[in-house]
Amino acid sequence: MPAPEETTAAAREFLAAHPEVEDALAALVERDAQGAPWTFADIAFDSGQFGELVARDLATSVDDGYRLENPDAIRAVIEAGAAPADGADAPAEENATTSTPSDAATAALSRLPTPADVDPLTLLGLVGTLLAVAGARLVAAPAVFQQGFVVSPANDTYFFRYWQERLAARADGVLDLGLFADMGGAAGTRPLAHATNWWVTVLLGGVDAAPAVAAWLPVVASVCLGYLVYRLARLLTGDVRVALAAVLFYGLAPANVVYTSVGFLDHQAHQYLWLGLLVVTLTALGVDVARRIGHTDAQTAAREHARGATMWLVALGLAVAVAASAHAWGGSPLTFVPVAAVAGLRVTLDVRHDVSPIAANAPLLGGLALGAALALAAHLALGWHESIAAVTPVLVAGGALAVVGLGELWRRVSLPPLALVAAEAVVAVGGLVAYARLRPGDIERIRTRADDLFFREGISETASLFSPDFAVIFGPLLQLGLGFYFAVAVLAVATWAVARRYEPGWLVVVCFAWYYTLLATVQVRFAGQLAIMIAPFAGIGLVYLLSAIDIARPVAVVGRPADSDSQPPRAREEDATGEEGSITSLGLPDGTRVRGYLVATILVVLLFNLLLFPSLVGQTTHDRAQFDAALTVDSHAEEVDREYPQNFVLSQWGDNRMYNYFVNGESQGYGYARSNHDQFLASSDPDDWYDQFQGRVGYVVVTDREGAPENTTYAALHDGLGLGVNDTAATGHYQLLASDDGVRTFAVVPGATIQVSDPSDEQVTATTTVTVGADGDAATYEYARDAPVTNGTATIRVAHPGEYQVGNRTVTVTDSDVFAGNRTTIPPT
């Protein structure tokens, strides 16, 4: 039991850290004086405050609950008043008189404590959830790290690795700024992603570090985004439980994990991270205005917001996010549609609640304008991206400036706020029409890019999130988990709240969430972004569920009541600040059984995520047999001295870049494979395609297909191994190199010819044995080729070396004969 002096010091520190609980602690002292134990459910503390109360030895566990330690000492501290948090000698009255509304708003701005103020359990929770983010993305590690190589999942990742290595090889160091302006084809549609990849590669050691960067950069970016999701949820709710739950829902969403798993070096890791920063900065600017209004009148709060140095730092972050988002991926103009919606609707909120749009949106306008200028400068000075990508943020910034000016005029003449929405729509349409007339080429390019994004067929990610194949409602379950359904319910409530109250911070996530829901309805590829946007809503839903079954305290965020639409923000001071509902530290419920229920409930909610994301990730990885095929081709090409394009690998287009990356390094495109591979497999005779290849194809990899027709090239090569087994026809231009786990690997060869003069029969057959595979796994097949007799001569083309039996004679064909197309003649007997 601590001494009274120790309890006094601990109580002062506790109240200095949590002055808002002084009344609750006084009530607890009176409750404890009754002489009976009490429980967590009996007091008005949140779980974090209660945990700290116990940790500071102010309360101790007894048989049926808890009792205070030295309650008289605690009562004396309450009656005397808590000492200043930093041990300052200034009395409370003096501090109160020198404090300004701006100071109070600034103090209320950050719901996130500094690292020194984070309690160990909360920090442990944050680290644990971020480790879960990383762990989910390491599920693919066994398939990615094979035989000392980094085998990236999917197909497009090798396009990014192609440019990563070539640009890193050209760089003279991390300070080679000239290379940013001379990236060649990499500057076309995703310049920032390529620039980041090569720069990080050079920073970490050059080309030799490229595989490691390709493997780990997506994981690191995902963890950083996880922290941004944490900050976003805490900005909005002030509830650490919601923030940690949001990180879990984001981190375990299958649709997001699949695009950011280990080795998945694509534009998504970059795009998602910058999108996260964009949303966090927009939200921070909105939340700041609302919180300042909770401490002073609306106009003073807006002016203080416009003058706050912290908000201009946030605006600088917004500018970086805008410029980066413009150049991170090919469809970047889509990113700015919800930004434009936020700007327009926020001005409407300002007018509706009599807040000056100019003052309330000054940092927002500054961030958008600077970001647009940076995006345009990168396009003009560095040649990055297409003009539509650079012009879009300029249009959004200009439109935002126009609607802010219009909104200020609207407020001063007291016109109806709803009419402002129509006026903003006119401004937007007018701007687009003017742009279309001034730059018709850009409009045509937008149509082309839209066709590429939304109307490509044959790619699984172009299906809808609400596909009828999954009964419409189960598509989100497979892509996002149960969190989607929690999020939709909370999103509906948040939308209602934004429509009725002044909530510019919530407006941001509501707009982005609905927007990406719409995009994911068109194409499931946007479910990765949707997972980020709905994570805070899903977190709220989970905590609400836990509170409904009496495992956790209720969450008090978007459901706060409002008296009427016309109520001024100043009249809702308690709601605007929301500090009473904040839960800033993490605590665990009492009792092992309740803790077990807590863990079990969370696991049940996340069960579908835990079951589904490994299978979805597994669909993108390349298995051992496929990678072995690539190594087999590479070894063979080196052995016979084939260079590109003679060592080009023809395969299914979804794997084509992988094979060619490891064989010849030319993984920039897969157009030839997509145009020819299926036709090749569907043809009746593979040897007929040899002349069509015209030296363009050196190897063919054929993988297992369901329901493939008979008497096709696929049957001859996959089922018959090109050797004529399984009642198929043997081939003369395809030399089997390996057959493993449904993957058949062939070298395309001219084939040696055996010419037989004056044979006794009308058809001549040459037969040998072919052994495929290494010692221990080798398999031996009979290989027989025949040819009709024409004008007294039979010419047989063979693709394998060996000793051939032709009638009662033998002839030897060498490897050089096969690869040079040499002829061996058997004279008449």
C-alpha positions in Angstrom: 0.0 0.0 0.0 1.5 3.4 -1.0 2.1 6.1 1.6 -0.3 9.0 1.8 2.4 11.3 0.4 2.8 9.0 -2.6 -0.9 8.9 -3.2 -1.1 12.7 -3.0 1.6 13.1 -5.6 0.0 10.5 -7.9 -3.4 12.1 -7.6 -2.0 15.5 -8.5 -0.3 14.0 -11.6 -3.4 12.2 -12.5 -5.6 15.3 -12.4 -3.0 17.4 -14.1 -3.1 14.9 -17.0 -6.9 14.5 -16.9 -8.4 17.7 -15.5 -11.8 16.8 -17.1 -12.3 13.9 -14.6 -12.0 15.9 -11.4 -15.8 15.7 -10.8 -15.9 12.1 -11.6 -13.0 11.4 -9.2 -14.7 13.4 -6.4 -17.9 11.3 -7.0 -15.8 8.1 -6.8 -14.3 9.2 -3.5 -17.8 9.6 -2.1 -18.8 6.3 -3.6 -15.8 4.6 -2.0 -16.6 6.1 1.4 -19.7 4.0 1.5 -17.3 1.1 2.4 -18.3 -1.3 -0.4 -16.2 -2.3 -3.4 -17.1 -0.8 -6.8 -16.5 -1.9 -10.4 -15.7 -0.2 -13.7 -19.3 -0.1 -14.6 -20.1 2.0 -11.5 -17.9 4.9 -12.4 -17.8 7.6 -15.1 -14.2 7.0 -16.3 -13.3 5.6 -19.7 -11.2 2.5 -19.9 -8.0 4.4 -20.4 -8.5 6.7 -17.5 -9.5 3.8 -15.3 -6.4 1.8 -16.3 -4.2 4.8 -15.4 -6.0 5.2 -12.1 -5.0 1.6 -11.2 -1.6 1.9 -12.7 -0.8 5.0 -10.5 -1.8 3.0 -7.3 -4.8 5.2 -6.7 -7.1 2.2 -6.8 -6.5 -1.4 -6.0 -8.3 -4.7 -6.8 -10.2 -6.5 -4.1 -12.4 -9.6 -4.1 -15.5 -8.0 -5.5 -14.2 -5.0 -7.3 -11.9 -2.1 -6.5 -11.2 0.3 -3.6 -9.4 3.6 -3.5 -6.0 3.8 -1.8 -5.7 6.6 0.8 -9.1 8.2 -0.2 -8.5 11.0 2.3 -5.4 12.1 0.5 -7.2 12.0 -2.8 -10.0 14.1 -1.4 -7.5 16.7 -0.1 -6.0 17.0 -3.6 -9.4 17.5 -5.1 -10.3 20.2 -2.6 -7.0 22.0 -3.0 -7.0 21.8 -6.8 -4.6 19.9 -9.0 -1.1 21.4 -9.5 -0.2 22.7 -13.0 0.8 19.8 -15.4 4.3 21.1 -15.8 4.8 22.2 -12.3 4.4 25.9 -13.1 3.8 28.2 -10.2 1.3 30.4 -11.9 -2.2 30.1 -10.3 -5.1 28.7 -12.3 -6.8 32.1 -12.3 -3.9 33.8 -13.9 -3.5 31.1 -16.6 -7.2 31.4 -17.3 -7.1 35.1 -17.8 -4.1 34.9 -20.1 -5.6 32.1 -22.2 -7.3 33.1 -25.5 -9.9 31.3 -27.6 -7.1 30.6 -30.1 -5.0 29.0 -27.4 -7.9 26.8 -26.4 -8.6 25.8 -29.9 -5.0 25.0 -30.6 -4.8 22.9 -27.5 -8.0 21.1 -28.6 -6.7 20.7 -32.1 -4.6 17.6 -31.6 -6.5 14.6 -30.3 -3.3 12.8 -30.8 -0.9 13.0 -27.9 2.8 13.4 -28.3 4.9 10.2 -28.1 5.9 11.1 -24.5 2.2 11.2 -23.5 1.1 7.9 -25.1 0.4 5.3 -22.4 2.2 2.0 -22.9 -1.0 0.0 -23.6 -2.1 2.4 -26.3 1.4 2.4 -27.9 1.4 -1.4 -27.8 -2.0 -1.4 -29.5 -0.8 0.9 -32.2 2.4 -1.1 -32.8 0.4 -4.3 -32.8 -2.1 -3.1 -35.4 0.7 -1.8 -37.6 2.4 -5.2 -37.3 -0.9 -6.8 -38.4 -0.8 -4.5 -41.4 2.7 -5.7 -42.3 1.9 -9.3 -41.4 -1.0 -9.5 -43.8 1.2 -8.3 -46.6 3.8 -11.0 -45.8 1.5 -13.9 -46.5 2.9 -14.0 -50.0 6.5 -14.2 -48.8 7.0 -17.9 -49.5 6.0 -17.4 -53.1 7.9 -14.1 -53.5 11.2 -15.2 -52.0 12.2 -18.2 -54.1 15.7 -19.6 -54.6 17.4 -16.3 -53.8 15.2 -14.3 -56.1 12.3 -11.8 -55.5 9.4 -13.2 -57.6 6.9 -10.3 -57.6 3.2 -11.2 -57.8 1.0 -10.5 -60.8 2.1 -9.1 -64.1 2.3 -5.3 -64.1 4.8 -5.3 -61.2 7.5 -6.3 -63.7 6.8 -3.2 -65.7 7.7 -1.2 -62.7 10.7 -3.3 -62.0 11.8 -2.8 -65.6 11.9 1.0 -65.2 13.2 0.8 -61.6 16.3 -1.0 -62.7 17.0 0.9 -65.9 16.6 4.3 -64.2 18.7 3.2 -61.2 21.4 2.0 -63.6 21.5 5.4 -65.3 21.5 7.5 -62.1 24.8 9.0 -60.9 23.5 9.0 -57.3 20.6 10.3 -55.2 21.5 13.9 -56.2 21.2 13.2 -60.0 18.3 15.6 -60.3 18.7 15.7 -64.1 17.4 12.1 -64.3 14.0 13.2 -63.0 13.6 15.2 -66.2 15.0 12.5 -68.4 13.1 9.3 -67.5 12.0 8.5 -71.0 8.9 6.3 -71.3 8.7 6.2 -67.5 7.5 9.8 -67.5 4.4 9.0 -69.4 1.6 8.0 -67.0 3.1 7.1 -63.5 6.2 9.3 -63.2 6.2 9.8 -59.5 5.9 6.1 -58.8 8.8 5.3 -61.1 10.9 8.2 -59.8 10.3 7.1 -56.2 11.3 3.5 -57.0 14.6 4.4 -58.7 15.5 7.0 -56.1 14.9 4.7 -53.2 16.8 2.0 -55.0 19.9 4.3 -55.5 19.6 5.5 -51.9 19.8 2.0 -50.6 22.7 0.8 -52.8 21.9 1.0 -56.5 20.7 -1.7 -58.9 21.9 -4.5 -56.6 19.3 -3.3 -54.1 16.5 -3.3 -56.6 15.0 -6.7 -55.7 14.9 -5.8 -52.0 13.3 -2.4 -52.7 10.7 -4.1 -55.0 9.9 -6.5 -52.1 9.7 -4.2 -49.2 8.7 -0.8 -50.4 5.0 -1.8 -50.7 5.0 -3.1 -47.2 6.6 0.0 -45.7 4.2 2.2 -47.6 1.3 0.2 -46.3 2.5 0.6 -42.7 2.9 4.3 -43.2 -0.6 4.5 -44.6 -1.8 2.5 -41.6 -0.5 5.2 -39.3 -2.3 7.8 -41.4 -5.5 5.8 -41.1 -5.0 5.8 -37.3 -4.5 9.6 -37.3 -7.5 10.1 -39.5 -9.8 8.1 -37.2 -8.5 9.9 -34.1 -8.9 13.3 -35.7 -12.6 12.5 -36.3 -13.5 10.6 -33.2 -10.9 11.2 -30.5 -11.4 7.5 -29.6 -8.3 5.4 -29.6 -10.4 2.3 -29.8 -12.0 3.4 -33.0 -8.6 4.4 -34.4 -7.0 1.0 -33.7 -10.0 -0.8 -35.1 -9.9 1.3 -38.3 -6.2 0.3 -38.8 -7.2 -3.4 -38.5 -10.1 -3.0 -41.0 -7.9 -1.2 -43.5 -4.9 -3.5 -42.9 -6.8 -6.8 -43.3 -9.1 -5.7 -46.3 -8.3 -8.3 -49.0 -8.8 -5.8 -51.8 -6.1 -3.6 -50.3 -3.7 -6.3 -49.2 -3.6 -7.9 -52.6 -2.3 -4.7 -54.2 0.3 -3.9 -51.5 1.6 -7.3 -50.5 5.3 -8.0 -50.4 6.9 -7.7 -53.8 3.9 -6.0 -55.4 5.8 -3.0 -56.8 3.1 -1.2 -58.6 1.5 2.2 -58.6 -1.0 1.3 -55.9 1.4 1.5 -52.9 2.3 5.0 -53.9 -1.2 6.0 -54.9 -2.8 4.8 -51.7 -0.2 6.5 -49.5 -0.6 9.9 -51.1 -4.4 9.5 -51.1 -4.2 8.8 -47.4 -2.2 12.0 -46.8 -4.7 14.0 -49.0 -7.6 12.8 -47.0 -5.9 13.4 -43.6 -4.9 16.9 -44.4 -8.3 17.9 -45.8 -9.9 16.4 -42.7 -7.5 18.1 -40.3 -8.3 21.5 -41.9 -12.1 20.8 -41.5 -11.8 19.5 -37.9 -9.8 22.5 -36.8 -12.5 25.0 -37.9 -15.2 23.0 -36.1 -13.2 22.8 -32.9 -12.4 26.4 -32.8 -16.0 27.3 -33.2 -16.6 25.2 -30.0 -14.5 27.7 -28.1 -15.5 31.0 -29.6 -17.9 32.6 -32.1 -17.9 31.5 -35.7 -16.2 34.5 -37.3 -13.4 34.7 -34.7 -12.9 31.0 -35.1 -12.6 31.2 -38.8 -10.1 34.1 -38.6 -8.0 32.2 -36.0 -8.1 29.2 -38.3 -6.8 31.3 -41.2 -4.0 32.7 -39.1 -2.9 29.5 -37.4 0.6 28.5 -38.3 -0.2 24.9 -37.6 -3.0 24.9 -40.2 -0.6 26.4 -42.8 1.8 23.5 -42.2 -1.1 21.2 -42.7 -1.9 23.1 -45.9 1.7 22.5 -47.0 1.1 18.8 -46.5 -2.0 19.1 -48.6 0.0 20.7 -51.4 2.4 17.9 -51.4 -0.4 15.3 -51.4 -2.1 17.1 -54.3 1.1 17.3 -56.4 2.0 13.7 -55.7 -1.4 12.4 -56.4 -1.5 14.1 -59.8 1.6 12.1 -60.9 1.3 8.9 -59.0 -0.8 6.9 -61.4 -2.4 7.0 -64.9 -6.0 7.8 -63.7 -5.0 10.6 -61.3 -7.7 13.0 -62.5 -10.2 10.7 -60.8 -8.5 11.4 -57.5 -9.6 15.1 -57.6 -13.3 14.6 -58.2 -14.1 14.1 -54.5 -11.7 17.0 -53.6 -13.8 19.3 -55.8 -17.0 18.0 -54.1 -15.5 18.6 -50.7 -14.5 22.2 -51.6 -18.0 23.0 -53.0 -20.0 21.4 -50.2 -17.8 22.8 -47.5 -18.5 26.3 -48.7 -22.2 25.4 -48.6 -21.8 24.3 -45.0 -20.0 27.5 -44.1 -22.8 29.7 -45.6 -25.5 27.6 -43.9 -23.9 28.1 -40.5 -22.8 31.7 -41.0 -19.1 31.0 -41.2 -17.0 33.1 -43.5 -16.0 30.9 -46.4 -12.9 32.9 -47.2 -11.5 32.7 -43.7 -12.6 29.2 -43.0 -11.1 27.9 -46.3 -7.9 30.1 -46.6 -5.4 27.2 -45.8 -7.5 24.8 -47.9 -7.2 27.2 -50.9 -3.6 27.8 -50.3 -2.8 24.0 -50.2 -4.8 23.3 -53.3 -3.2 26.3 -55.2 0.3 25.4 -54.2 -0.3 21.7 -55.0 -1.7 22.5 -58.4 1.3 24.8 -59.1 3.7 22.0 -58.2 1.8 19.5 -60.3 1.8 21.8 -63.3 5.5 22.7 -62.8 6.4 19.0 -62.8 4.6 18.5 -66.1 6.1 21.6 -67.8 9.6 21.4 -66.4 10.2 17.6 -66.1 7.8 16.4 -68.8 5.9 14.3 -66.3 2.5 12.8 -67.2 -0.1 13.9 -69.6 -1.4 17.5 -69.6 -4.8 16.4 -68.3 -3.2 15.0 -65.1 -1.4 18.4 -64.5 -4.4 20.5 -65.5 -7.0 18.7 -63.3 -5.7 20.0 -60.0 -5.4 23.5 -61.5 -9.1 23.3 -62.5 -10.0 22.1 -59.0 -8.0 24.8 -57.3 -9.5 27.5 -59.6 -13.0 26.1 -59.1 -12.5 26.1 -55.3 -11.4 29.7 -55.4 -14.4 30.6 -57.4 -16.9 28.9 -55.2 -15.3 30.3 -52.0 -15.7 33.8 -53.5 -19.2 33.1 -54.5 -20.0 31.6 -51.1 -18.7 34.7 -49.3 -20.9 36.9 -51.5 -23.9 34.5 -50.9 -23.4 34.7 -47.1 -23.2 38.5 -47.0 -26.4 39.0 -49.0 -28.1 36.2 -47.0 -29.3 34.1 -50.0 -30.6 30.5 -49.4 -27.7 28.0 -48.9 -29.4 25.3 -51.0 -29.4 27.7 -54.0 -25.7 28.0 -53.6 -25.3 24.3 -54.5 -27.0 25.0 -57.8 -24.8 28.0 -58.4 -21.7 25.9 -57.7 -22.9 23.3 -60.2 -23.2 26.0 -62.8 -19.7 27.2 -62.1 -18.4 23.6 -62.4 -20.2 22.9 -65.7 -19.2 26.3 -67.1 -15.5 25.6 -66.2 -15.6 22.2 -67.9 -17.3 23.5 -71.0 -14.7 26.3 -71.3 -11.9 23.8 -70.8 -13.4 21.5 -73.5 -13.5 24.3 -76.0 -10.0 25.5 -75.2 -8.3 22.1 -75.1 -10.4 19.6 -77.2 -7.4 17.3 -77.4 -7.4 16.8 -73.7 -11.1 15.8 -73.8 -10.4 13.2 -76.4 -7.5 11.9 -74.3 -9.8 11.7 -71.2 -12.2 9.6 -73.3 -9.3 7.3 -74.3 -8.1 7.0 -70.7 -11.7 6.3 -69.5 -11.9 3.5 -72.1 -8.7 2.0 -70.8 -9.8 2.3 -67.2 -13.5 1.3 -67.4 -14.0 -0.7 -70.5 -11.2 -3.1 -70.8 -12.4 -6.7 -70.8 -10.8 -10.0 -69.8 -9.3 -8.6 -66.5 -10.8 -9.8 -63.2 -10.4 -6.4 -61.5 -12.8 -4.8 -64.1 -15.8 -6.6 -62.5 -18.1 -4.8 -60.1 -17.8 -4.9 -56.4 -21.5 -5.8 -56.4 -21.2 -8.5 -59.1 -24.2 -10.7 -59.6 -21.8 -13.6 -59.6 -21.7 -13.2 -55.8 -25.4 -12.4 -55.3 -24.6 -8.7 -55.3 -24.4 -8.3 -51.6 -21.6 -10.8 -51.0 -19.0 -9.2 -53.3 -18.0 -6.6 -50.6 -17.7 -9.5 -48.1 -15.1 -11.2 -50.3 -13.2 -8.0 -51.0 -13.5 -6.0 -47.8 -14.8 -8.3 -45.1 -17.6 -7.7 -42.6 -16.2 -4.2 -41.9 -17.9 -3.0 -45.1 -21.4 -3.6 -43.7 -20.5 -1.9 -40.4 -19.1 1.0 -42.4 -22.2 1.4 -44.6 -24.5 1.7 -41.6 -22.2 4.3 -39.9 -21.6 6.1 -43.2 -25.4 6.6 -43.5 -25.5 8.1 -40.1 -22.5 10.3 -40.7 -24.0 11.5 -44.0 -27.2 12.5 -42.1 -25.1 14.3 -39.4 -23.1 16.2 -42.0 -26.3 17.3 -43.7 -27.7 18.7 -40.4 -24.6 20.0 -38.5 -21.4 21.9 -39.1 -19.0 19.0 -39.5 -16.5 19.9 -42.3 -14.1 17.2 -41.1 -16.6 14.4 -41.4 -17.7 15.9 -44.8 -14.3 14.9 -46.2 -14.5 11.2 -45.4 -18.2 11.0 -46.2 -17.6 12.4 -49.7 -14.5 10.2 -50.4 -16.3 7.1 -49.0 -19.4 7.5 -51.2 -17.2 8.4 -54.2 -15.1 5.3 -54.0 -18.1 3.2 -53.3 -19.5 4.4 -56.7 -16.2 3.7 -58.4 -15.9 0.2 -56.9 -19.5 -0.4 -58.1 -18.2 0.1 -61.6 -14.9 -1.7 -61.1 -13.7 -3.7 -58.1 -10.1 -2.4 -58.6 -11.2 0.7 -56.6 -12.1 -1.4 -53.6 -8.5 -0.9 -52.4 -9.1 2.8 -52.1 -12.5 2.2 -50.6 -11.0 0.1 -47.9 -9.0 3.2 -46.7 -12.0 5.5 -46.8 -14.4 3.3 -44.9 -11.9 2.2 -42.2 -13.0 4.9 -39.7 -16.6 4.1 -40.2 -16.0 0.3 -39.8 -14.0 1.1 -36.6 -17.0 3.0 -35.1 -19.3 0.2 -36.0 -17.1 -2.4 -34.3 -16.9 -0.3 -31.1 -20.6 0.2 -31.2 -21.1 -3.5 -31.4 -18.8 -4.1 -28.4 -20.7 -1.5 -26.4 -24.0 -3.1 -27.4 -23.0 -6.3 -25.8 -21.5 -4.6 -22.7 -17.9 -5.3 -23.5 -16.8 -1.7 -24.1 -18.0 1.8 -23.3 -20.2 3.4 -26.0 -18.6 5.5 -28.7 -19.9 9.1 -28.9 -19.1 10.6 -32.3 -21.3 11.2 -35.4 -24.6 10.4 -33.6 -24.5 13.5 -31.4 -27.9 15.2 -31.5 -28.5 18.6 -32.9 -31.5 20.8 -32.2 -32.2 22.1 -35.6 -30.6 23.0 -38.9 -30.6 26.7 -38.1 -28.9 26.4 -34.7 -25.6 28.4 -34.8 -22.4 26.5 -34.0 -21.8 28.6 -30.9 -25.0 27.2 -29.3 -23.6 23.7 -29.6 -20.3 24.3 -27.8 -20.4 21.0 -26.0 -21.1 19.0 -29.2 -18.5 20.9 -31.2 -15.6 20.2 -28.9 -16.6 16.6 -28.2 -13.8 16.3 -25.7 -16.0 14.7 -23.1 -16.5 11.8 -25.4 -12.8 11.4 -26.2 -11.1 8.2 -25.2 -7.4 9.0 -25.5 -5.9 5.9 -23.9 -6.5 2.2 -24.2 -7.7 0.0 -21.4 -8.8 -3.5 -20.9 -12.0 -4.6 -19.3 -12.0 -6.2 -15.9 -12.1 -10.0 -15.6 -10.6 -12.7 -17.7 -13.9 -13.8 -19.0 -14.9 -10.4 -20.4 -11.5 -10.0 -22.0 -12.0 -13.4 -23.6 -15.3 -12.2 -25.0 -13.6 -9.1 -26.3 -11.0 -11.0 -28.2 -13.5 -13.6 -29.5 -15.8 -10.9 -30.8 -13.1 -9.1 -32.6 -11.8 -12.3 -34.1 -15.3 -13.3 -35.3 -15.7 -9.9 -37.0 -12.4 -10.2 -38.7 -12.8 -13.9 -39.5 -13.7 -13.3 -43.1 -10.8 -11.0 -43.6 -8.4 -13.5 -42.1 -9.7 -16.3 -44.3 -10.1 -14.4 -47.5 -7.1 -12.2 -48.0 -4.6 -15.1 -48.1 -6.6 -16.8 -50.9 -7.0 -13.5 -52.9 -3.2 -12.8 -52.6 -2.5 -16.4 -53.6 -4.3 -15.8 -56.9 -1.7 -13.2 -57.9 1.5 -15.1 -57.0 3.6 -17.3 -59.3 4.1 -20.8 -58.0 7.3 -22.7 -57.9 6.6 -24.5 -61.2 6.1 -21.3 -63.1 9.3 -19.7 -61.6 11.2 -22.9 -62.3 10.1 -22.6 -65.9 11.5 -19.1 -66.1 14.9 -20.3 -64.7 14.9 -23.3 -67.1 14.4 -21.0 -70.0 17.0 -18.6 -68.8 19.6 -21.4 -68.3 18.8 -22.8 -71.7 19.0 -19.5 -73.5 22.4 -18.8 -71.9 23.6 -22.3 -72.9 22.7 -21.9 -76.6 23.6 -18.2 -76.7 20.2 -16.8 -77.5 19.7 -13.0 -77.0 16.6 -10.9 -77.2 14.3 -11.3 -79.1 15.4 -14.9 -79.9 14.9 -15.7 -76.2 11.4 -14.0 -75.9 9.0 -16.2 -74.0 5.4 -16.6 -75.3 3.0 -17.4 -72.5 -0.4 -16.5 -71.0 -0.4 -12.7 -71.0 -1.0 -12.5 -67.2 2.3 -14.1 -66.6 4.3 -12.9 -69.6 6.1 -10.1 -68.0 7.4 -12.4 -65.2 8.9 -14.9 -67.6 10.6 -12.3 -69.8 11.8 -10.3 -66.8 13.9 -13.2 -65.6 14.9 -14.5 -69.0 15.8 -11.4 -71.0 14.8 -8.4 -68.8 12.4 -7.1 -71.4 9.3 -6.8 -69.3 8.0 -3.5 -70.5 5.0 -4.9 -72.3 2.9 -8.0 -72.9 1.0 -6.9 -76.1 2.4 -9.6 -78.3 1.5 -12.4 -75.8 -2.0 -11.0 -75.4 -2.6 -10.8 -79.1 -1.2 -14.1 -80.1 -1.0 -16.6 -77.2 -4.7 -17.7 -77.2 -4.8 -17.9 -81.0 -1.7 -20.0 -80.9 -3.1 -22.5 -78.4 -6.4 -22.7 -80.3 -4.8 -23.5 -83.6 -4.8 -27.1 -85.0 -1.1 -27.5 -85.6 1.6 -25.7 -83.6 4.2 -26.3 -86.3 2.3 -24.0 -88.6 3.0 -21.1 -86.2 6.7 -21.5 -86.5 6.8 -19.4 -89.7 4.5 -16.8 -88.2 6.8 -16.3 -85.2 9.5 -15.1 -87.7 12.2 -15.3 -85.0 10.1 -13.3 -82.6 9.5 -16.2 -80.2 12.2 -18.4 -78.7 10.3 -20.2 -76.0 6.8 -21.2 -75.1 5.3 -21.9 -71.7 1.9 -23.6 -71.6 0.0 -23.9 -68.3 -3.0 -26.0 -67.3 -6.4 -24.9 -68.6 -9.8 -26.3 -67.8 -12.1 -27.5 -70.6 -9.5 -27.1 -73.4 -10.7 -28.7 -76.7 -8.9 -31.6 -78.2 -6.9 -31.6 -81.4 -5.4 -28.2 -80.7 -2.0 -26.8 -80.1 -2.8 -26.8 -76.4 -3.6 -30.5 -76.4 -0.4 -31.3 -78.5 1.9 -29.3 -76.2 0.3 -29.5 -72.7 -1.3 -33.0 -72.8 1.1 -34.5 -75.4 4.2 -32.7 -74.3 5.0 -32.1 -78.0 6.2 -35.7 -78.0 2.9 -37.3 -79.1 1.9 -38.9 -75.8 -1.7 -39.3 -74.8 -2.8 -39.9 -78.4 -1.6 -36.5 -79.7 0.5 -35.6 -82.6 4.3 -35.1 -82.0 5.7 -31.7 -83.1 8.8 -30.8 -85.0 9.5 -27.3 -83.8 8.9 -27.5 -80.0 11.6 -29.1 -77.9 10.3 -30.0 -74.4 12.6 -28.6 -71.7 10.6 -29.2 -68.6 7.2 -30.5 -67.4 6.2 -29.8 -63.8 2.9 -29.3 -62.0 0.9 -28.5 -65.1 3.6 -26.2 -66.6 5.2 -27.2 -69.9 8.3 -25.4 -71.1 9.4 -25.6 -74.7 12.2 -24.2 -76.8 11.1 -23.1 -80.3 13.6 -24.6 -82.7 14.1 -24.9 -86.4 14.3 -28.6 -86.0 16.7 -31.0 -87.8 15.5 -32.8 -90.8 16.1 -36.5 -91.7 15.8 -37.2 -95.4 15.2 -40.7 -96.4 15.6 -41.6 -100.1 13.7 -44.4 -101.9 12.0 -45.9 -98.8 10.2 -49.1 -99.2 7.0 -47.8 -97.6 4.6 -44.9 -98.3 5.2 -43.4 -94.9 8.5 -43.3 -92.9 8.8 -43.0 -89.1 11.8 -41.8 -87.1 11.8 -42.9 -83.4 13.9 -42.0 -80.5 13.7 -41.7 -76.7 13.6 -38.4 -74.9 14.5 -37.9 -71.2 13.1 -34.8 -69.5 14.0 -33.7 -66.0 17.0 -34.0 -63.6 18.3 -37.2 -62.1 15.8 -38.7 -59.7 12.9 -36.8 -61.3 13.7 -37.7 -64.9 11.0 -39.2 -67.1 11.6 -41.0 -70.4 9.2 -40.8 -73.4 9.2 -42.3 -76.8 9.3 -39.6 -79.5 8.2 -40.6 -83.0 7.8 -38.4 -86.1 6.6 -39.5 -89.5 6.4 -38.1 -93.0 4.8 -39.3 -96.2 6.9 -40.2 -99.2 6.8 -37.6 -102.0 8.6 -38.2 -105.3 10.6 -41.0 -103.7 11.8 -39.0 -100.7 10.5 -38.6 -97.1 11.6 -35.6 -95.1 11.1 -35.9 -91.3 11.5 -32.8 -89.0 12.5 -33.6 -85.4 12.8 -31.2 -82.4 15.0 -33.4 -80.2 18.5 -34.7 -80.5 19.2 -38.4 -80.2 19.7 -41.6 -82.1 16.7 -42.2 -84.3 15.6 -45.5 -85.6 14.4 -45.3 -89.2 13.3 -48.6 -90.4 16.2 -51.0 -89.9 18.7 -48.1 -89.8 19.8 -45.5 -87.3 20.8 -41.9 -87.6 22.2 -39.5 -85.0 20.9 -36.0 -84.6 22.8 -33.5 -82.5 21.7 -30.4 -80.6 23.5 -28.2 -83.1 21.5 -30.0 -85.9 18.3 -29.2 -84.1 19.1 -25.5 -83.5 20.7 -24.9 -86.8 18.1 -26.8 -88.9 20.6 -29.1 -90.4 19.7 -32.0 -92.6 20.8 -35.6 -92.3 20.4 -37.8 -95.3 19.8 -41.6 -95.2 20.8 -43.0 -98.6 18.8 -45.7 -100.2 19.7 -49.3 -99.3 
